[in-house]
Amino acid sequence: MAEQAQFEELARQLSAVGAVKRDLARILPHDCPGGSAAVLTLLGRHGDMRMSKLAELLAVDMSVTSRHVAHVAERGWIERSPDPADKRSRILRLTPAGRSMTDELARRSTQLLAERLSDWSDDEVAQLIRLMTRLRNSFGDCRTVPARPHPSQPAAVPEPAPAPVLEATTTRTPG
């Protein structure tokens, strides 16, 4: 088991990851702010879904999700169609233009990472991927899995913590 000082340093390093997230946010297209990028990315990754599912994945309120969805719909990147199972609900689906934008977002992110990590070996990049995957898996789904209580504290039922979604939590600078 790692020592307390190592966990303290890890916490500092994870806080510093904000600089990486900010750099990734700077490369977003001017008409695709972070929240919109998150919507497109999640629809690209998970496929068609209801707005309630998207809000859950974004770990934000429905009103925030609705604003992000309206933005991407206005640009023709998604379509909203009635849910056959519940006419009050809408199914969100990427359009061909939305798929193109998700491809562009991926291209820009990949290019930035390739530039910033150009002095890293393939093995170092692979090790980082393995360790970050393991770290994320250690936390599980932060939206639904309660935190483990400290052995000296009685178990409590905490509110679900929002899952970090890079695009939804970053700010953009004009480009």
Accessible surface in RSA format (square Angstrom, percent):
REM  Atomic radii and reference values for relative SASA: ProtOr
REM  Chains: A
REM  Algorithm: Lee & Richards
REM  Probe-radius: 1.40
REM  Slices: 20
REM RES _ NUM      All-atoms   Total-Side   Main-Chain    Non-polar    All polar
REM                ABS   REL    ABS   REL    ABS   REL    ABS   REL    ABS   REL
RES MET A   1   218.58 113.2 133.51  88.4  85.07 202.5 115.63  98.3 102.94 136.4
RES ALA A   2    43.83  40.3  23.75  36.6  20.09  45.7  30.15  42.5  13.68  36.2
RES GLU A   3   126.44  72.6 120.71  91.3   5.73  13.7  42.94  83.1  83.50  68.2
RES GLN A   4   126.70  70.8 118.68  86.7   8.02  19.1  50.44 107.4  76.26  57.8
RES ALA A   5    64.26  59.1  58.52  90.3   5.74  13.1  59.74  84.1   4.52  12.0
RES GLN A   6   106.84  59.7  98.64  72.1   8.19  19.5  38.86  82.7  67.98  51.6
RES PHE A   7    86.07  43.1  80.77  50.0   5.30  13.8  81.32  49.3   4.75  13.6
RES GLU A   8    82.14  47.2  77.03  58.3   5.11  12.2  27.11  52.4  55.03  44.9
RES GLU A   9    71.02  40.8  71.02  53.7   0.00   0.0  43.81  84.7  27.21  22.2
RES LEU A  10    77.59  43.2  74.35  53.2   3.24   8.2  77.19  54.2   0.40   1.1
RES ALA A  11    57.78  53.1  50.13  77.4   7.65  17.4  55.15  77.7   2.63   7.0
RES ARG A  12   139.18  58.4 129.85  66.2   9.33  22.2  71.75  98.1  67.43  40.9
RES GLN A  13    99.26  55.5  96.31  70.4   2.94   7.0  32.11  68.4  67.14  50.9
RES LEU A  14    79.07  44.0  67.69  48.4  11.38  28.6  68.11  47.8  10.97  29.5
RES SER A  15    90.36  76.4  61.62  82.2  28.74  66.2  40.56  86.4  49.80  69.8
RES ALA A  16    58.65  53.9  42.13  65.0  16.52  37.6  54.50  76.7   4.15  11.0
RES VAL A  17    54.89  36.1  53.64  48.6   1.25   3.0  54.79  47.6   0.09   0.2
RES GLY A  18    18.55  22.9   0.00   N/A  18.55  22.9  16.61  45.6   1.94   4.3
RES ALA A  19    53.14  48.9  47.17  72.8   5.98  13.6  48.42  68.2   4.72  12.5
RES VAL A  20    76.29  50.2  72.56  65.7   3.73   9.0  76.21  66.2   0.09   0.2
RES LYS A  21    53.72  26.2  53.72  33.0   0.00   0.0  27.89  25.1  25.83  27.5
RES ARG A  22   114.69  48.2 114.43  58.3   0.25   0.6  39.28  53.7  75.40  45.7
RES ASP A  23    31.22  21.9  31.17  31.0   0.05   0.1   8.70  20.5  22.52  22.5
RES LEU A  24    21.92  12.2  19.36  13.9   2.56   6.4  19.63  13.8   2.29   6.2
RES ALA A  25     2.83   2.6   0.00   0.0   2.83   6.4   2.75   3.9   0.09   0.2
RES ARG A  26   115.40  48.5  98.51  50.2  16.90  40.2  36.41  49.8  79.00  47.9
RES ILE A  27    42.00  23.9  35.50  26.4   6.50  15.7  42.00  30.2   0.00   0.0
RES LEU A  28    19.69  11.0  13.35   9.5   6.34  15.9  13.39   9.4   6.30  16.9
RES PRO A  29    11.33   8.3   8.07   7.4   3.26  11.8  11.33   9.4   0.00   0.0
RES HIS A  30   151.27  82.7 131.25  91.2  20.01  51.2  90.47  93.2  60.80  70.7
RES ASP A  31    46.33  32.5  41.12  40.9   5.21  12.3  16.46  38.7  29.86  29.8
RES CYS A  32     0.00   0.0   0.00   0.0   0.00   0.0   0.00   0.0   0.00   0.0
RES PRO A  33    49.53  36.1  49.53  45.1   0.00   0.0  49.53  40.9   0.00   0.0
RES GLY A  34     4.50   5.5   0.00   N/A   4.50   5.5   1.10   3.0   3.41   7.6
RES GLY A  35     7.89   9.7   0.00   N/A   7.89   9.7   0.69   1.9   7.20  16.1
RES SER A  36     0.88   0.7   0.85   1.1   0.02   0.0   0.00   0.0   0.88   1.2
RES ALA A  37     0.43   0.4   0.43   0.7   0.00   0.0   0.43   0.6   0.00   0.0
RES ALA A  38     0.02   0.0   0.00   0.0   0.02   0.1   0.02   0.0   0.00   0.0
RES VAL A  39     0.00   0.0   0.00   0.0   0.00   0.0   0.00   0.0   0.00   0.0
RES LEU A  40     0.00   0.0   0.00   0.0   0.00   0.0   0.00   0.0   0.00   0.0
RES THR A  41    34.44  24.5  29.78  30.2   4.66  11.1  26.35  35.4   8.08  12.2
RES LEU A  42    10.48   5.8  10.48   7.5   0.00   0.0  10.48   7.4   0.00   0.0
RES LEU A  43     2.93   1.6   0.78   0.6   2.15   5.4   0.78   0.5   2.15   5.8
RES GLY A  44    38.59  47.6   0.00   N/A  38.59  47.6  11.19  30.7  27.40  61.4
RES ARG A  45   162.48  68.2 124.52  63.5  37.96  90.4  55.48  75.8 107.01  64.9
RES HIS A  46    94.60  51.7  61.64  42.8  32.96  84.3  43.85  45.2  50.75  59.1
RES GLY A  47    29.00  35.8   0.00   N/A  29.00  35.8  27.68  76.0   1.32   3.0
RES ASP A  48    69.20  48.5  43.18  43.0  26.03  61.5  16.88  39.7  52.32  52.2
RES MET A  49    14.45   7.5   7.86   5.2   6.59  15.7  14.45  12.3   0.00   0.0
RES ARG A  50    85.28  35.8  82.99  42.3   2.29   5.5  22.75  31.1  62.53  37.9
RES MET A  51    34.55  17.9  33.17  22.0   1.37   3.3  33.17  28.2   1.37   1.8
RES SER A  52    64.07  54.1  55.39  73.9   8.69  20.0  41.56  88.5  22.51  31.5
RES LYS A  53    90.55  44.2  87.83  53.9   2.72   6.5  54.89  49.4  35.66  38.0
RES LEU A  54     0.00   0.0   0.00   0.0   0.00   0.0   0.00   0.0   0.00   0.0
RES ALA A  55     7.58   7.0   6.59  10.2   0.99   2.3   6.73   9.5   0.85   2.3
RES GLU A  56    78.15  44.9  67.21  50.8  10.94  26.1  32.28  62.4  45.87  37.5
RES LEU A  57    11.80   6.6  10.28   7.4   1.52   3.8  10.28   7.2   1.52   4.1
RES LEU A  58     3.84   2.1   0.14   0.1   3.70   9.3   0.14   0.1   3.70  10.0
RES ALA A  59    27.17  25.0   2.96   4.6  24.21  55.1  13.73  19.3  13.44  35.6
RES VAL A  60    50.44  33.2  31.25  28.3  19.20  46.3  41.08  35.7   9.37  25.4
RES ASP A  61    91.98  64.4  75.94  75.6  16.05  37.9  34.24  80.6  57.75  57.6
RES MET A  62    92.21  47.7  88.95  58.9   3.26   7.8  88.97  75.6   3.24   4.3
RES SER A  63    59.53  50.3  50.24  67.0   9.29  21.4  43.71  93.1  15.82  22.2
RES VAL A  64    41.04  27.0  41.04  37.2   0.00   0.0  41.04  35.7   0.00   0.0
RES THR A  65     0.00   0.0   0.00   0.0   0.00   0.0   0.00   0.0   0.00   0.0
RES SER A  66    49.05  41.4  48.38  64.6   0.67   1.5  15.18  32.3  33.87  47.5
RES ARG A  67   149.11  62.6 139.71  71.2   9.40  22.4  73.57 100.5  75.55  45.8
RES HIS A  68    41.31  22.6  40.77  28.3   0.54   1.4  28.45  29.3  12.86  15.0
RES VAL A  69     0.03   0.0   0.03   0.0   0.00   0.0   0.03   0.0   0.00   0.0
RES ALA A  70    33.16  30.5  33.01  50.9   0.15   0.3  33.16  46.7   0.00   0.0
RES HIS A  71    41.38  22.6  39.34  27.3   2.03   5.2  33.96  35.0   7.41   8.6
RES VAL A  72     0.00   0.0   0.00   0.0   0.00   0.0   0.00   0.0   0.00   0.0
RES ALA A  73    22.06  20.3   7.28  11.2  14.78  33.6   7.62  10.7  14.44  38.3
RES GLU A  74   134.35  77.1  93.67  70.9  40.68  96.9  46.58  90.1  87.77  71.7
RES ARG A  75    93.05  39.1  67.75  34.5  25.29  60.2  26.08  35.6  66.96  40.6
RES GLY A  76    34.70  42.8   0.00   N/A  34.70  42.8  30.06  82.5   4.64  10.4
RES TRP A  77    16.74   6.7  16.74   8.1   0.00   0.0   3.28   1.7  13.46  21.8
RES ILE A  78     6.80   3.9   0.00   0.0   6.80  16.4   0.00   0.0   6.80  18.5
RES GLU A  79    80.53  46.2  75.91  57.4   4.62  11.0  27.31  52.8  53.23  43.5
RES ARG A  80   110.24  46.3  81.78  41.7  28.46  67.8  12.61  17.2  97.63  59.2
RES SER A  81    32.67  27.6  31.84  42.5   0.83   1.9  28.98  61.7   3.69   5.2
RES PRO A  82    70.68  51.5  61.48  56.0   9.20  33.4  61.48  50.8   9.20  57.2
RES ASP A  83     9.05   6.3   9.05   9.0   0.00   0.0   0.00   0.0   9.05   9.0
RES PRO A  84   111.40  81.2  89.09  81.2  22.31  81.1  89.89  74.2  21.51 133.7
RES ALA A  85    92.16  84.7  49.59  76.5  42.57  96.8  60.93  85.8  31.23  82.7
RES ASP A  86    33.47  23.4  27.59  27.5   5.88  13.9  14.72  34.6  18.76  18.7
RES LYS A  87   147.72  72.1 128.91  79.1  18.81  44.8  96.48  86.8  51.24  54.6
RES ARG A  88   213.97  89.8 177.46  90.5  36.51  86.9  88.77 121.3 125.21  75.9
RES SER A  89    26.57  22.4  20.23  27.0   6.34  14.6   9.88  21.0  16.69  23.4
RES ARG A  90   108.34  45.5 104.07  53.1   4.26  10.2  20.54  28.1  87.79  53.2
RES ILE A  91    30.37  17.3  30.37  22.6   0.00   0.0  30.37  21.9   0.00   0.0
RES LEU A  92     0.00   0.0   0.00   0.0   0.00   0.0   0.00   0.0   0.00   0.0
RES ARG A  93    81.35  34.2  81.23  41.4   0.12   0.3  28.60  39.1  52.75  32.0
RES LEU A  94    10.86   6.1   1.26   0.9   9.60  24.1   1.26   0.9   9.60  25.8
RES THR A  95    22.06  15.7  19.74  20.0   2.32   5.5  22.06  29.6   0.00   0.0
RES PRO A  96   114.93  83.8 108.07  98.5   6.86  24.9 112.44  92.8   2.49  15.5
RES ALA A  97    50.89  46.8  39.60  61.1  11.30  25.7  45.36  63.9   5.53  14.7
RES GLY A  98     0.00   0.0   0.00   N/A   0.00   0.0   0.00   0.0   0.00   0.0
RES ARG A  99   123.73  51.9 123.73  63.1   0.00   0.0  47.95  65.5  75.78  45.9
RES SER A 100    70.37  59.5  61.93  82.7   8.44  19.4  32.96  70.2  37.41  52.4
RES MET A 101    26.29  13.6  23.34  15.4   2.95   7.0  26.01  22.1   0.29   0.4
RES THR A 102    24.35  17.3  19.36  19.6   4.98  11.9  12.83  17.2  11.51  17.4
RES ASP A 103    98.82  69.2  91.24  90.8   7.58  17.9  29.32  69.0  69.50  69.3
RES GLU A 104    48.62  27.9  45.65  34.5   2.97   7.1  23.82  46.1  24.80  20.3
RES LEU A 105    12.84   7.1  11.17   8.0   1.67   4.2  12.06   8.5   0.77   2.1
RES ALA A 106    58.33  53.6  49.46  76.3   8.87  20.2  57.67  81.2   0.66   1.7
RES ARG A 107   124.06  52.1 116.01  59.1   8.05  19.2  75.57 103.3  48.48  29.4
RES ARG A 108    73.06  30.7  69.81  35.6   3.25   7.7  13.22  18.1  59.84  36.3
RES SER A 109    38.82  32.8  38.82  51.8   0.00   0.0  18.55  39.5  20.26  28.4
RES THR A 110    89.90  63.9  86.81  88.0   3.09   7.4  64.74  87.0  25.17  38.0
RES GLN A 111    89.21  49.9  83.47  61.0   5.74  13.7  32.14  68.4  57.07  43.3
RES LEU A 112    12.96   7.2  11.25   8.0   1.70   4.3  12.63   8.9   0.33   0.9
RES LEU A 113    76.08  42.4  75.47  54.0   0.61   1.5  75.80  53.2   0.28   0.8
RES ALA A 114    63.31  58.2  45.58  70.3  17.72  40.3  56.89  80.1   6.41  17.0
RES GLU A 115    93.42  53.6  75.27  56.9  18.15  43.2  42.14  81.5  51.28  41.9
RES ARG A 116   131.43  55.2 109.86  56.0  21.56  51.3  50.86  69.5  80.57  48.8
RES LEU A 117    41.06  22.9  36.13  25.8   4.93  12.4  36.27  25.5   4.79  12.9
RES SER A 118    90.59  76.6  56.26  75.1  34.33  79.1  38.81  82.6  51.78  72.5
RES ASP A 119   125.57  88.0  89.00  88.6  36.57  86.5  48.74 114.7  76.83  76.6
RES TRP A 120    96.14  38.6  80.04  38.7  16.09  37.8  62.96  33.6  33.18  53.8
RES SER A 121    55.51  46.9  44.27  59.1  11.24  25.9  49.89 106.2   5.62   7.9
RES ASP A 122   128.70  90.1 118.18 117.6  10.52  24.9  37.17  87.5  91.52  91.3
RES ASP A 123   114.54  80.2 110.96 110.4   3.57   8.5  30.88  72.7  83.66  83.4
RES GLU A 124    86.26  49.5  82.71  62.6   3.55   8.5  28.78  55.7  57.49  46.9
RES VAL A 125    47.48  31.2  47.48  43.0   0.00   0.0  47.48  41.3   0.00   0.0
RES ALA A 126    38.11  35.0  34.28  52.9   3.84   8.7  37.10  52.2   1.02   2.7
RES GLN A 127    90.81  50.8  90.81  66.4   0.00   0.0  13.11  27.9  77.70  58.9
RES LEU A 128    62.81  35.0  60.38  43.2   2.42   6.1  62.40  43.8   0.41   1.1
RES ILE A 129   105.29  59.9 102.00  76.0   3.29   7.9 105.09  75.7   0.20   0.6
RES ARG A 130   146.56  61.5 138.44  70.6   8.13  19.3  73.66 100.7  72.91  44.2
RES LEU A 131    95.08  53.0  90.83  65.0   4.25  10.7  91.16  64.0   3.92  10.5
RES MET A 132   104.54  54.1 100.06  66.2   4.48  10.7  84.32  71.7  20.22  26.8
RES THR A 133    71.90  51.1  66.02  66.9   5.88  14.0  53.75  72.2  18.15  27.4
RES ARG A 134   172.14  72.3 168.72  86.0   3.41   8.1  50.29  68.7 121.85  73.8
RES LEU A 135    57.40  32.0  53.17  38.0   4.23  10.6  56.91  40.0   0.48   1.3
RES ARG A 136    99.49  41.8  95.97  48.9   3.52   8.4  61.52  84.1  37.97  23.0
RES ASN A 137   106.49  73.4  85.22  82.4  21.28  51.2  27.18  65.4  79.31  76.7
RES SER A 138    73.96  62.5  45.97  61.4  27.99  64.5  32.81  69.9  41.15  57.7
RES PHE A 139   121.88  61.0 107.70  66.7  14.18  36.9 112.60  68.3   9.28  26.6
RES GLY A 140    30.03  37.0   0.00   N/A  30.03  37.0  27.60  75.7   2.44   5.5
RES ASP A 141    49.92  35.0  43.53  43.3   6.39  15.1  25.87  60.9  24.05  24.0
RES CYS A 142    23.04  17.4  18.47  20.6   4.57  10.8   4.73  12.0  18.31  19.7
RES ARG A 143    41.62  17.5  36.42  18.6   5.19  12.4  10.65  14.6  30.96  18.8
RES THR A 144    86.84  61.8  60.91  61.7  25.93  61.8  55.11  74.0  31.73  48.0
RES VAL A 145    81.93  53.9  69.07  62.5  12.86  31.0  70.59  61.3  11.34  30.8
RES PRO A 146    82.91  60.4  70.04  63.8  12.87  46.8  75.38  62.2   7.54  46.8
RES ALA A 147    74.78  68.8  54.55  84.2  20.23  46.0  65.45  92.2   9.32  24.7
RES ARG A 148   212.52  89.2 186.62  95.1  25.89  61.7  75.03 102.5 137.49  83.3
RES PRO A 149    68.52  49.9  46.22  42.1  22.30  81.1  55.54  45.9  12.98  80.7
RES HIS A 150   109.61  59.9  99.52  69.2  10.10  25.8  75.94  78.3  33.68  39.2
RES PRO A 151   131.50  95.8  90.78  82.8  40.72 148.0 103.41  85.4  28.09 174.6
RES SER A 152    93.69  79.2  54.04  72.1  39.65  91.3  51.94 110.6  41.76  58.5
RES GLN A 153   113.34  63.4 103.67  75.8   9.67  23.0  23.42  49.8  89.93  68.2
RES PRO A 154   119.39  87.0 100.81  91.9  18.58  67.5 112.81  93.1   6.58  40.9
RES ALA A 155    85.36  78.5  53.32  82.3  32.04  72.9  53.49  75.3  31.87  84.4
RES ALA A 156    77.24  71.0  56.39  87.0  20.85  47.4  64.13  90.3  13.11  34.7
RES VAL A 157   146.00  96.1 116.79 105.7  29.21  70.4 117.47 102.1  28.53  77.4
RES PRO A 158    56.88  41.5  38.13  34.8  18.75  68.2  48.68  40.2   8.20  51.0
RES GLU A 159   157.89  90.6 137.82 104.3  20.07  47.8  53.76 104.0 104.12  85.0
RES PRO A 160    91.32  66.6  67.69  61.7  23.63  85.9  73.84  61.0  17.48 108.6
RES ALA A 161    56.35  51.8  49.57  76.5   6.78  15.4  53.59  75.5   2.76   7.3
RES PRO A 162    95.98  70.0  80.71  73.6  15.27  55.5  84.27  69.6  11.71  72.8
RES ALA A 163     6.48   6.0   2.49   3.8   3.99   9.1   2.49   3.5   3.99  10.6
RES PRO A 164    91.91  67.0  67.43  61.5  24.48  89.0  73.01  60.3  18.90 117.5
RES VAL A 165    19.25  12.7  15.97  14.5   3.28   7.9  19.13  16.6   0.11   0.3
RES LEU A 166    50.59  28.2  43.23  30.9   7.36  18.5  43.98  30.9   6.61  17.8
RES GLU A 167    34.04  19.5  33.09  25.0   0.95   2.3   5.58  10.8  28.46  23.2
RES ALA A 168    30.66  28.2   3.24   5.0  27.42  62.4   3.37   4.7  27.29  72.3
RES THR A 169    85.82  61.0  51.28  52.0  34.54  82.3  60.22  80.9  25.60  38.7
RES THR A 170    23.39  16.6   2.96   3.0  20.43  48.7   5.51   7.4  17.88  27.0
RES THR A 171   102.77  73.1  94.27  95.6   8.49  20.2  78.82 105.9  23.94  36.2
RES ARG A 172    65.64  27.6  37.05  18.9  28.59  68.1  14.29  19.5  51.35  31.1
RES THR A 173    65.70  46.7  64.69  65.6   1.01   2.4  56.61  76.0   9.09  13.7
RES PRO A 174   134.27  97.9 106.99  97.5  27.28  99.2 112.29  92.7  21.98 136.6
RES GLY A 175   108.75 134.1   0.00   N/A 108.75 134.1  55.08 151.1  53.68 120.2
END  Absolute sums over single chains surface
CHAIN  1 A    11861.5       9812.1       2049.3       7007.9       4853.6
END  Absolute sums over all chains
TOTAL         11861.5       9812.1       2049.3       7007.9       4853.6
